[in-house]
């Protein structure tokens, strides 16, 4: 999902590592781009230090991602 959003929205790169559980995954750089853009906040509120990259994305989560991505 993160990679899809980065490609669709042409999100800029970031050097910030937002989450500890995505280290070494194929999509880590794109997960960080989505977080830097404010589209995701993590999967474990209130800590929000994990992304849970192996979890499925629900319709509700997808809707929240798209709303945050398209807000202006």
PyMOL Python script that loads the backbone (N, CA, C, O; Angstrom):
from pymol import cmd

cmd.read_pdbstr("""\
ATOM      1  N   UNK A   1       0.820  -1.184   0.000  1.00  0.00           N
ATOM      2  CA  UNK A   1       0.000   0.000   0.000  1.00  0.00           C
ATOM      3  C   UNK A   1       0.869   1.255   0.000  1.00  0.00           C
ATOM      4  O   UNK A   1       0.589   2.210  -0.725  1.00  0.00           O
ATOM      5  N   UNK A   2       1.906   1.250   0.802  1.00  0.00           N
ATOM      6  CA  UNK A   2       2.793   2.414   0.869  1.00  0.00           C
ATOM      7  C   UNK A   2       3.432   2.694  -0.489  1.00  0.00           C
ATOM      8  O   UNK A   2       3.492   3.843  -0.927  1.00  0.00           O
ATOM      9  N   UNK A   3       3.897   1.663  -1.137  1.00  0.00           N
ATOM     10  CA  UNK A   3       4.535   1.838  -2.434  1.00  0.00           C
ATOM     11  C   UNK A   3       3.544   2.343  -3.473  1.00  0.00           C
ATOM     12  O   UNK A   3       3.885   3.199  -4.290  1.00  0.00           O
ATOM     13  N   UNK A   4       2.334   1.826  -3.449  1.00  0.00           N
ATOM     14  CA  UNK A   4       1.279   2.292  -4.349  1.00  0.00           C
ATOM     15  C   UNK A   4       1.049   3.794  -4.157  1.00  0.00           C
ATOM     16  O   UNK A   4       0.985   4.539  -5.135  1.00  0.00           O
ATOM     17  N   UNK A   5       0.926   4.240  -2.910  1.00  0.00           N
ATOM     18  CA  UNK A   5       0.673   5.654  -2.635  1.00  0.00           C
ATOM     19  C   UNK A   5       1.853   6.536  -3.045  1.00  0.00           C
ATOM     20  O   UNK A   5       1.657   7.629  -3.574  1.00  0.00           O
ATOM     21  N   UNK A   6       3.066   6.065  -2.804  1.00  0.00           N
ATOM     22  CA  UNK A   6       4.251   6.839  -3.183  1.00  0.00           C
ATOM     23  C   UNK A   6       4.289   7.031  -4.698  1.00  0.00           C
ATOM     24  O   UNK A   6       4.560   8.127  -5.188  1.00  0.00           O
ATOM     25  N   UNK A   7       4.017   5.959  -5.429  1.00  0.00           N
ATOM     26  CA  UNK A   7       4.032   6.056  -6.896  1.00  0.00           C
ATOM     27  C   UNK A   7       2.905   6.942  -7.410  1.00  0.00           C
ATOM     28  O   UNK A   7       3.115   7.756  -8.309  1.00  0.00           O
ATOM     29  N   UNK A   8       1.719   6.791  -6.848  1.00  0.00           N
ATOM     30  CA  UNK A   8       0.561   7.557  -7.314  1.00  0.00           C
ATOM     31  C   UNK A   8       0.692   9.041  -7.003  1.00  0.00           C
ATOM     32  O   UNK A   8       0.254   9.887  -7.782  1.00  0.00           O
ATOM     33  N   UNK A   9       1.294   9.350  -5.867  1.00  0.00           N
ATOM     34  CA  UNK A   9       1.355  10.738  -5.412  1.00  0.00           C
ATOM     35  C   UNK A   9       2.724  11.379  -5.592  1.00  0.00           C
ATOM     36  O   UNK A   9       2.899  12.564  -5.307  1.00  0.00           O
ATOM     37  N   UNK A  10       3.697  10.600  -6.066  1.00  0.00           N
ATOM     38  CA  UNK A  10       5.071  11.083  -6.269  1.00  0.00           C
ATOM     39  C   UNK A  10       5.603  11.751  -5.001  1.00  0.00           C
ATOM     40  O   UNK A  10       6.069  12.890  -5.034  1.00  0.00           O
ATOM     41  N   UNK A  11       5.526  11.028  -3.892  1.00  0.00           N
ATOM     42  CA  UNK A  11       5.947  11.570  -2.599  1.00  0.00           C
ATOM     43  C   UNK A  11       7.469  11.680  -2.534  1.00  0.00           C
ATOM     44  O   UNK A  11       8.172  10.797  -3.024  1.00  0.00           O
ATOM     45  N   UNK A  12       7.979  12.743  -1.940  1.00  0.00           N
ATOM     46  CA  UNK A  12       9.429  12.933  -1.861  1.00  0.00           C
ATOM     47  C   UNK A  12      10.082  11.987  -0.857  1.00  0.00           C
ATOM     48  O   UNK A  12       9.444  11.501   0.077  1.00  0.00           O
ATOM     49  N   UNK A  13      11.364  11.742  -1.079  1.00  0.00           N
ATOM     50  CA  UNK A  13      12.152  10.892  -0.189  1.00  0.00           C
ATOM     51  C   UNK A  13      12.341  11.575   1.164  1.00  0.00           C
ATOM     52  O   UNK A  13      12.208  12.793   1.283  1.00  0.00           O
ATOM     53  N   UNK A  14      12.651  10.780   2.166  1.00  0.00           N
ATOM     54  CA  UNK A  14      12.951  11.288   3.504  1.00  0.00           C
ATOM     55  C   UNK A  14      14.078  10.461   4.094  1.00  0.00           C
ATOM     56  O   UNK A  14      14.248   9.296   3.734  1.00  0.00           O
ATOM     57  N   UNK A  15      14.838  11.043   4.985  1.00  0.00           N
ATOM     58  CA  UNK A  15      15.900  10.302   5.667  1.00  0.00           C
ATOM     59  C   UNK A  15      15.461   9.843   7.052  1.00  0.00           C
ATOM     60  O   UNK A  15      16.210   9.156   7.747  1.00  0.00           O
ATOM     61  N   UNK A  16      14.253  10.218   7.453  1.00  0.00           N
ATOM     62  CA  UNK A  16      13.733   9.834   8.762  1.00  0.00           C
ATOM     63  C   UNK A  16      13.227   8.405   8.734  1.00  0.00           C
ATOM     64  O   UNK A  16      12.514   8.009   7.813  1.00  0.00           O
ATOM     65  N   UNK A  17      13.599   7.628   9.751  1.00  0.00           N
ATOM     66  CA  UNK A  17      13.098   6.257   9.906  1.00  0.00           C
ATOM     67  C   UNK A  17      12.005   6.305  10.968  1.00  0.00           C
ATOM     68  O   UNK A  17      12.299   6.413  12.158  1.00  0.00           O
ATOM     69  N   UNK A  18      10.757   6.225  10.546  1.00  0.00           N
ATOM     70  CA  UNK A  18       9.618   6.418  11.435  1.00  0.00           C
ATOM     71  C   UNK A  18       9.267   5.196  12.280  1.00  0.00           C
ATOM     72  O   UNK A  18       8.777   5.340  13.400  1.00  0.00           O
ATOM     73  N   UNK A  19       9.514   3.993  11.755  1.00  0.00           N
ATOM     74  CA  UNK A  19       9.041   2.776  12.418  1.00  0.00           C
ATOM     75  C   UNK A  19      10.166   1.756  12.573  1.00  0.00           C
ATOM     76  O   UNK A  19      11.030   1.627  11.706  1.00  0.00           O
ATOM     77  N   UNK A  20      10.140   1.038  13.688  1.00  0.00           N
ATOM     78  CA  UNK A  20      11.181   0.051  13.963  1.00  0.00           C
ATOM     79  C   UNK A  20      10.911  -1.330  13.410  1.00  0.00           C
ATOM     80  O   UNK A  20      11.824  -2.155  13.355  1.00  0.00           O
ATOM     81  N   UNK A  21       9.688  -1.608  12.998  1.00  0.00           N
ATOM     82  CA  UNK A  21       9.364  -2.975  12.571  1.00  0.00           C
ATOM     83  C   UNK A  21       9.399  -3.172  11.053  1.00  0.00           C
ATOM     84  O   UNK A  21       9.013  -4.230  10.556  1.00  0.00           O
ATOM     85  N   UNK A  22       9.857  -2.159  10.321  1.00  0.00           N
ATOM     86  CA  UNK A  22       9.932  -2.307   8.868  1.00  0.00           C
ATOM     87  C   UNK A  22      11.370  -2.368   8.363  1.00  0.00           C
ATOM     88  O   UNK A  22      11.603  -2.381   7.154  1.00  0.00           O
ATOM     89  N   UNK A  23      12.330  -2.406   9.278  1.00  0.00           N
ATOM     90  CA  UNK A  23      13.735  -2.411   8.895  1.00  0.00           C
ATOM     91  C   UNK A  23      14.060  -3.591   7.988  1.00  0.00           C
ATOM     92  O   UNK A  23      13.786  -4.744   8.322  1.00  0.00           O
ATOM     93  N   UNK A  24      14.645  -3.285   6.843  1.00  0.00           N
ATOM     94  CA  UNK A  24      15.053  -4.314   5.904  1.00  0.00           C
ATOM     95  C   UNK A  24      13.971  -4.792   4.959  1.00  0.00           C
ATOM     96  O   UNK A  24      14.245  -5.619   4.089  1.00  0.00           O
ATOM     97  N   UNK A  25      12.749  -4.300   5.099  1.00  0.00           N
ATOM     98  CA  UNK A  25      11.695  -4.722   4.182  1.00  0.00           C
ATOM     99  C   UNK A  25      11.855  -3.997   2.847  1.00  0.00           C
ATOM    100  O   UNK A  25      12.453  -2.923   2.776  1.00  0.00           O
ATOM    101  N   UNK A  26      11.324  -4.590   1.815  1.00  0.00           N
ATOM    102  CA  UNK A  26      11.409  -4.021   0.475  1.00  0.00           C
ATOM    103  C   UNK A  26      10.791  -2.632   0.408  1.00  0.00           C
ATOM    104  O   UNK A  26      11.234  -1.793  -0.375  1.00  0.00           O
ATOM    105  N   UNK A  27       9.790  -2.389   1.208  1.00  0.00           N
ATOM    106  CA  UNK A  27       9.024  -1.143   1.116  1.00  0.00           C
ATOM    107  C   UNK A  27       9.372  -0.121   2.195  1.00  0.00           C
ATOM    108  O   UNK A  27       8.658   0.870   2.352  1.00  0.00           O
ATOM    109  N   UNK A  28      10.436  -0.338   2.929  1.00  0.00           N
ATOM    110  CA  UNK A  28      10.772   0.546   4.053  1.00  0.00           C
ATOM    111  C   UNK A  28      10.886   2.015   3.635  1.00  0.00           C
ATOM    112  O   UNK A  28      10.331   2.886   4.306  1.00  0.00           O
ATOM    113  N   UNK A  29      11.579   2.300   2.562  1.00  0.00           N
ATOM    114  CA  UNK A  29      11.747   3.699   2.135  1.00  0.00           C
ATOM    115  C   UNK A  29      10.398   4.327   1.812  1.00  0.00           C
ATOM    116  O   UNK A  29      10.165   5.494   2.128  1.00  0.00           O
ATOM    117  N   UNK A  30       9.506   3.562   1.186  1.00  0.00           N
ATOM    118  CA  UNK A  30       8.193   4.105   0.837  1.00  0.00           C
ATOM    119  C   UNK A  30       7.296   4.239   2.058  1.00  0.00           C
ATOM    120  O   UNK A  30       6.488   5.166   2.130  1.00  0.00           O
ATOM    121  N   UNK A  31       7.422   3.339   3.008  1.00  0.00           N
ATOM    122  CA  UNK A  31       6.683   3.473   4.269  1.00  0.00           C
ATOM    123  C   UNK A  31       7.081   4.776   4.952  1.00  0.00           C
ATOM    124  O   UNK A  31       6.227   5.497   5.467  1.00  0.00           O
ATOM    125  N   UNK A  32       8.367   5.077   4.956  1.00  0.00           N
ATOM    126  CA  UNK A  32       8.840   6.318   5.567  1.00  0.00           C
ATOM    127  C   UNK A  32       8.357   7.548   4.805  1.00  0.00           C
ATOM    128  O   UNK A  32       8.060   8.573   5.419  1.00  0.00           O
ATOM    129  N   UNK A  33       8.273   7.464   3.485  1.00  0.00           N
ATOM    130  CA  UNK A  33       7.746   8.582   2.694  1.00  0.00           C
ATOM    131  C   UNK A  33       6.277   8.846   3.035  1.00  0.00           C
ATOM    132  O   UNK A  33       5.864   9.996   3.183  1.00  0.00           O
ATOM    133  N   UNK A  34       5.501   7.783   3.157  1.00  0.00           N
ATOM    134  CA  UNK A  34       4.085   7.917   3.486  1.00  0.00           C
ATOM    135  C   UNK A  34       3.919   8.506   4.892  1.00  0.00           C
ATOM    136  O   UNK A  34       3.030   9.325   5.124  1.00  0.00           O
ATOM    137  N   UNK A  35       4.762   8.092   5.807  1.00  0.00           N
ATOM    138  CA  UNK A  35       4.711   8.639   7.168  1.00  0.00           C
ATOM    139  C   UNK A  35       5.109  10.113   7.176  1.00  0.00           C
ATOM    140  O   UNK A  35       4.477  10.922   7.857  1.00  0.00           O
ATOM    141  N   UNK A  36       6.150  10.467   6.428  1.00  0.00           N
ATOM    142  CA  UNK A  36       6.597  11.862   6.375  1.00  0.00           C
ATOM    143  C   UNK A  36       5.515  12.771   5.805  1.00  0.00           C
ATOM    144  O   UNK A  36       5.417  13.939   6.179  1.00  0.00           O
ATOM    145  N   UNK A  37       4.708  12.233   4.902  1.00  0.00           N
ATOM    146  CA  UNK A  37       3.624  13.011   4.301  1.00  0.00           C
ATOM    147  C   UNK A  37       2.401  13.098   5.210  1.00  0.00           C
ATOM    148  O   UNK A  37       1.443  13.801   4.888  1.00  0.00           O
ATOM    149  N   UNK A  38       2.422  12.387   6.350  1.00  0.00           N
ATOM    150  CA  UNK A  38       1.293  12.423   7.276  1.00  0.00           C
ATOM    151  C   UNK A  38       0.148  11.508   6.885  1.00  0.00           C
ATOM    152  O   UNK A  38      -0.956  11.632   7.415  1.00  0.00           O
ATOM    153  N   UNK A  39       0.401  10.588   5.960  1.00  0.00           N
ATOM    154  CA  UNK A  39      -0.648   9.697   5.482  1.00  0.00           C
ATOM    155  C   UNK A  39      -0.859   8.526   6.437  1.00  0.00           C
ATOM    156  O   UNK A  39      -1.979   8.035   6.579  1.00  0.00           O
ATOM    157  N   UNK A  40       0.196   8.083   7.082  1.00  0.00           N
ATOM    158  CA  UNK A  40       0.076   7.021   8.086  1.00  0.00           C
ATOM    159  C   UNK A  40       0.688   7.504   9.387  1.00  0.00           C
ATOM    160  O   UNK A  40       1.606   8.323   9.404  1.00  0.00           O
ATOM    161  N   UNK A  41       0.159   6.980  10.462  1.00  0.00           N
ATOM    162  CA  UNK A  41       0.660   7.341  11.781  1.00  0.00           C
ATOM    163  C   UNK A  41       1.166   6.118  12.535  1.00  0.00           C
ATOM    164  O   UNK A  41       1.667   6.238  13.653  1.00  0.00           O
ATOM    165  N   UNK A  42       1.035   4.943  11.926  1.00  0.00           N
ATOM    166  CA  UNK A  42       1.467   3.708  12.577  1.00  0.00           C
ATOM    167  C   UNK A  42       0.281   2.844  12.945  1.00  0.00           C
ATOM    168  O   UNK A  42      -0.875   3.219  12.746  1.00  0.00           O
ATOM    169  N   UNK A  43       0.597   1.668  13.490  1.00  0.00           N
ATOM    170  CA  UNK A  43      -0.457   0.686  13.764  1.00  0.00           C
ATOM    171  C   UNK A  43      -0.665   0.425  15.256  1.00  0.00           C
ATOM    172  O   UNK A  43      -1.470  -0.427  15.630  1.00  0.00           O
ATOM    173  N   UNK A  44       0.050   1.146  16.098  1.00  0.00           N
ATOM    174  CA  UNK A  44      -0.056   0.868  17.536  1.00  0.00           C
ATOM    175  C   UNK A  44      -0.192   2.140  18.367  1.00  0.00           C
ATOM    176  O   UNK A  44       0.707   2.489  19.132  1.00  0.00           O
ATOM    177  N   UNK A  45      -1.324   2.833  18.214  1.00  0.00           N
ATOM    178  CA  UNK A  45      -1.515   4.041  19.010  1.00  0.00           C
ATOM    179  C   UNK A  45      -1.529   3.719  20.505  1.00  0.00           C
ATOM    180  O   UNK A  45      -1.954   2.624  20.874  1.00  0.00           O
ATOM    181  N   UNK A  46      -1.103   4.584  21.345  1.00  0.00           N
ATOM    182  CA  UNK A  46      -0.611   5.921  21.045  1.00  0.00           C
ATOM    183  C   UNK A  46       0.876   5.976  20.747  1.00  0.00           C
ATOM    184  O   UNK A  46       1.377   7.034  20.367  1.00  0.00           O
ATOM    185  N   UNK A  47       1.606   4.866  20.906  1.00  0.00           N
ATOM    186  CA  UNK A  47       3.052   4.876  20.666  1.00  0.00           C
ATOM    187  C   UNK A  47       3.428   5.183  19.229  1.00  0.00           C
ATOM    188  O   UNK A  47       4.349   5.955  18.963  1.00  0.00           O
ATOM    189  N   UNK A  48       2.707   4.572  18.314  1.00  0.00           N
ATOM    190  CA  UNK A  48       2.932   4.771  16.880  1.00  0.00           C
ATOM    191  C   UNK A  48       4.387   4.635  16.466  1.00  0.00           C
ATOM    192  O   UNK A  48       4.906   5.442  15.694  1.00  0.00           O
ATOM    193  N   UNK A  49       5.042   3.598  16.990  1.00  0.00           N
ATOM    194  CA  UNK A  49       6.427   3.340  16.597  1.00  0.00           C
ATOM    195  C   UNK A  49       6.534   2.066  15.751  1.00  0.00           C
ATOM    196  O   UNK A  49       7.632   1.587  15.472  1.00  0.00           O
ATOM    197  N   UNK A  50       5.379   1.525  15.349  1.00  0.00           N
ATOM    198  CA  UNK A  50       5.337   0.345  14.485  1.00  0.00           C
ATOM    199  C   UNK A  50       4.400   0.622  13.309  1.00  0.00           C
ATOM    200  O   UNK A  50       3.433   1.374  13.427  1.00  0.00           O
ATOM    201  N   UNK A  51       4.715  -0.012  12.163  1.00  0.00           N
ATOM    202  CA  UNK A  51       3.875   0.115  10.981  1.00  0.00           C
ATOM    203  C   UNK A  51       3.086  -1.164  10.714  1.00  0.00           C
ATOM    204  O   UNK A  51       2.044  -1.122  10.060  1.00  0.00           O
ATOM    205  N   UNK A  52       3.575  -2.307  11.215  1.00  0.00           N
ATOM    206  CA  UNK A  52       2.946  -3.613  10.976  1.00  0.00           C
ATOM    207  C   UNK A  52       2.898  -3.933   9.476  1.00  0.00           C
ATOM    208  O   UNK A  52       1.818  -4.144   8.924  1.00  0.00           O
ATOM    209  N   UNK A  53       4.069  -3.971   8.811  1.00  0.00           N
ATOM    210  CA  UNK A  53       4.110  -4.125   7.361  1.00  0.00           C
ATOM    211  C   UNK A  53       3.567  -5.450   6.837  1.00  0.00           C
ATOM    212  O   UNK A  53       3.256  -5.553   5.651  1.00  0.00           O
ATOM    213  N   UNK A  54       3.447  -6.452   7.679  1.00  0.00           N
ATOM    214  CA  UNK A  54       2.939  -7.753   7.225  1.00  0.00           C
ATOM    215  C   UNK A  54       1.429  -7.897   7.400  1.00  0.00           C
ATOM    216  O   UNK A  54       0.847  -8.896   6.977  1.00  0.00           O
ATOM    217  N   UNK A  55       0.794  -6.903   8.023  1.00  0.00           N
ATOM    218  CA  UNK A  55      -0.660  -6.953   8.204  1.00  0.00           C
ATOM    219  C   UNK A  55      -1.381  -6.569   6.916  1.00  0.00           C
ATOM    220  O   UNK A  55      -0.859  -5.805   6.104  1.00  0.00           O
ATOM    221  N   UNK A  56      -2.572  -7.102   6.740  1.00  0.00           N
ATOM    222  CA  UNK A  56      -3.418  -6.686   5.621  1.00  0.00           C
ATOM    223  C   UNK A  56      -3.960  -5.293   5.901  1.00  0.00           C
ATOM    224  O   UNK A  56      -4.117  -4.901   7.057  1.00  0.00           O
ATOM    225  N   UNK A  57      -4.246  -4.547   4.840  1.00  0.00           N
ATOM    226  CA  UNK A  57      -4.829  -3.216   4.970  1.00  0.00           C
ATOM    227  C   UNK A  57      -6.345  -3.357   4.853  1.00  0.00           C
ATOM    228  O   UNK A  57      -6.850  -3.899   3.870  1.00  0.00           O
ATOM    229  N   UNK A  58      -7.063  -2.869   5.853  1.00  0.00           N
ATOM    230  CA  UNK A  58      -8.521  -2.939   5.828  1.00  0.00           C
ATOM    231  C   UNK A  58      -9.087  -1.830   4.939  1.00  0.00           C
ATOM    232  O   UNK A  58      -8.374  -0.896   4.572  1.00  0.00           O
ATOM    233  N   UNK A  59     -10.350  -1.938   4.602  1.00  0.00           N
ATOM    234  CA  UNK A  59     -11.007  -0.874   3.834  1.00  0.00           C
ATOM    235  C   UNK A  59     -10.971   0.442   4.592  1.00  0.00           C
ATOM    236  O   UNK A  59     -10.738   1.501   4.008  1.00  0.00           O
ATOM    237  N   UNK A  60     -11.202   0.368   5.887  1.00  0.00           N
ATOM    238  CA  UNK A  60     -11.182   1.577   6.707  1.00  0.00           C
ATOM    239  C   UNK A  60      -9.815   2.238   6.718  1.00  0.00           C
ATOM    240  O   UNK A  60      -9.709   3.460   6.618  1.00  0.00           O
ATOM    241  N   UNK A  61      -8.771   1.429   6.840  1.00  0.00           N
ATOM    242  CA  UNK A  61      -7.413   1.979   6.812  1.00  0.00           C
ATOM    243  C   UNK A  61      -7.116   2.602   5.452  1.00  0.00           C
ATOM    244  O   UNK A  61      -6.529   3.681   5.366  1.00  0.00           O
ATOM    245  N   UNK A  62      -7.527   1.912   4.396  1.00  0.00           N
ATOM    246  CA  UNK A  62      -7.314   2.435   3.046  1.00  0.00           C
ATOM    247  C   UNK A  62      -8.040   3.762   2.859  1.00  0.00           C
ATOM    248  O   UNK A  62      -7.486   4.700   2.287  1.00  0.00           O
ATOM    249  N   UNK A  63      -9.261   3.840   3.334  1.00  0.00           N
ATOM    250  CA  UNK A  63     -10.025   5.082   3.241  1.00  0.00           C
ATOM    251  C   UNK A  63      -9.319   6.206   4.001  1.00  0.00           C
ATOM    252  O   UNK A  63      -9.253   7.338   3.521  1.00  0.00           O
ATOM    253  N   UNK A  64      -8.795   5.894   5.184  1.00  0.00           N
ATOM    254  CA  UNK A  64      -8.083   6.902   5.970  1.00  0.00           C
ATOM    255  C   UNK A  64      -6.809   7.344   5.252  1.00  0.00           C
ATOM    256  O   UNK A  64      -6.499   8.535   5.221  1.00  0.00           O
ATOM    257  N   UNK A  65      -6.073   6.404   4.679  1.00  0.00           N
ATOM    258  CA  UNK A  65      -4.861   6.747   3.920  1.00  0.00           C
ATOM    259  C   UNK A  65      -5.208   7.700   2.772  1.00  0.00           C
ATOM    260  O   UNK A  65      -4.564   8.733   2.591  1.00  0.00           O
ATOM    261  N   UNK A  66      -6.233   7.336   2.005  1.00  0.00           N
ATOM    262  CA  UNK A  66      -6.599   8.150   0.844  1.00  0.00           C
ATOM    263  C   UNK A  66      -7.102   9.527   1.253  1.00  0.00           C
ATOM    264  O   UNK A  66      -6.790  10.527   0.605  1.00  0.00           O
ATOM    265  N   UNK A  67      -7.879   9.576   2.326  1.00  0.00           N
ATOM    266  CA  UNK A  67      -8.374  10.893   2.781  1.00  0.00           C
ATOM    267  C   UNK A  67      -7.208  11.790   3.188  1.00  0.00           C
ATOM    268  O   UNK A  67      -7.144  12.954   2.791  1.00  0.00           O
ATOM    269  N   UNK A  68      -6.298  11.250   3.971  1.00  0.00           N
ATOM    270  CA  UNK A  68      -5.147  12.054   4.392  1.00  0.00           C
ATOM    271  C   UNK A  68      -4.278  12.445   3.192  1.00  0.00           C
ATOM    272  O   UNK A  68      -3.761  13.561   3.132  1.00  0.00           O
ATOM    273  N   UNK A  69      -4.124  11.522   2.239  1.00  0.00           N
ATOM    274  CA  UNK A  69      -3.283  11.792   1.071  1.00  0.00           C
ATOM    275  C   UNK A  69      -3.875  12.883   0.183  1.00  0.00           C
ATOM    276  O   UNK A  69      -3.139  13.670  -0.411  1.00  0.00           O
ATOM    277  N   UNK A  70      -5.183  12.928   0.093  1.00  0.00           N
ATOM    278  CA  UNK A  70      -5.834  13.842  -0.848  1.00  0.00           C
ATOM    279  C   UNK A  70      -6.328  15.134  -0.213  1.00  0.00           C
ATOM    280  O   UNK A  70      -6.841  16.010  -0.911  1.00  0.00           O
ATOM    281  N   UNK A  71      -6.180  15.264   1.106  1.00  0.00           N
ATOM    282  CA  UNK A  71      -6.575  16.518   1.760  1.00  0.00           C
ATOM    283  C   UNK A  71      -5.643  17.646   1.343  1.00  0.00           C
ATOM    284  O   UNK A  71      -4.439  17.451   1.177  1.00  0.00           O
ATOM    285  N   UNK A  72      -6.209  18.797   1.180  1.00  0.00           N
ATOM    286  CA  UNK A  72      -5.398  19.974   0.833  1.00  0.00           C
ATOM    287  C   UNK A  72      -5.758  21.128   1.701  1.00  0.00           C
ATOM    288  O   UNK A  72      -5.185  22.209   1.561  1.00  0.00           O
TER     289      UNK A  72
END
""", "prot")
cmd.dss("prot")
cmd.show_as("cartoon", "prot")
cmd.util.cbc("prot")
cmd.orient("prot")
